[in-house]
Amino acid sequence: MNLRGIVAVSGRPGLFKLVGQNKAGYVLESLDAQQVKIIANVANTKLASLEDITVYGQEDDLKLVDVLANIVAATGEVPDSKADIATLKAFFVEVAPNHDKEKVYTSDMKKIVTWYHLLKDLPLFSEAAPSTEDHDSVLGEDKNAAKLKATAKPANAKAPSKTNQPAKKASMTSKKGV
């Protein structure tokens, strides 16, 4: 499951895809049918990446990615976010059995189910998440190649000049300005 670039914005319903960044903030596109583009000001708006969100657990916190994967694997019907509280709690016990029942509120459950319904139609569930190990190994190979290129220069080689302009003449002015 690839949730890279999908964020939740404080004070706004739904999920957004991070499109870019400019001076004013982040350019976001909503994932609903309207696909509205907004600019989230860095100073005023809090963004939460879905990759980084966790759910309170009894021993360890549960990653939202794992909870969403359990929802995908659930054999039963996924309830609507407007379903009654007992149905949501029973469903959440099924998909996240180790969640802390005192700290995870029904509003959190509704939000996660709503997010699932927004994401289920997107190809994110079939995509593999980019692993950090592959990224680090590629970077390590690039660093080694850069070192080899850097050591290939002879020791007495001169640095290339910026331009072929003659050197500037130093102008000496006196303190009096004459």
Residue pairs with C-beta under 8 A, 6 or more apart in sequence:
1 65
1 68
1 69
1 72
1 124
1 125
1 127
1 129
2 124
2 127
2 128
2 129
2 130
3 49
3 50
3 51
3 64
3 65
3 68
3 119
3 124
3 129
4 49
4 51
4 129
4 130
5 17
5 18
5 49
6 15
6 16
6 17
6 18
6 31
6 49
6 50
6 51
6 119
6 124
7 15
7 16
7 17
7 18
7 28
7 47
7 48
7 49
7 50
8 15
8 16
8 47
8 48
8 50
8 53
8 115
9 16
9 28
9 40
9 45
9 46
9 47
10 45
10 46
10 47
10 48
11 45
12 38
14 30
14 31
14 32
14 118
15 30
15 31
15 50
15 115
15 118
15 119
16 28
16 29
16 30
16 31
16 38
16 40
17 28
17 29
17 30
17 31
18 26
18 27
18 28
18 47
19 27
19 28
19 29
19 37
20 26
20 27
21 27
22 39
24 39
24 41
24 42
25 39
25 40
25 41
25 42
25 43
25 45
26 39
26 40
26 42
26 47
27 37
27 38
27 39
28 37
28 38
28 39
28 40
29 35
29 36
29 37
29 38
30 36
30 37
30 38
31 118
31 119
31 122
32 118
40 47
50 64
50 65
50 115
51 64
51 65
51 129
53 63
53 64
54 61
54 62
54 63
54 64
55 61
55 62
55 63
55 64
55 67
55 96
55 99
55 104
55 108
55 112
56 62
56 99
56 100
56 103
56 104
57 96
57 98
57 99
57 100
58 98
58 99
58 100
59 98
60 98
62 96
62 98
62 99
64 112
65 129
67 95
67 96
67 112
68 112
68 115
68 116
68 119
68 125
70 95
70 96
71 78
71 95
71 112
71 113
71 116
72 120
72 125
74 91
74 94
74 95
76 91
76 94
78 91
78 113
78 116
78 117
79 87
79 88
79 91
79 113
80 113
80 117
81 88
81 110
81 111
81 113
81 114
81 117
82 110
85 106
88 106
88 109
88 110
88 113
89 106
89 109
91 109
91 113
92 99
92 104
92 109
92 112
93 99
96 104
119 125
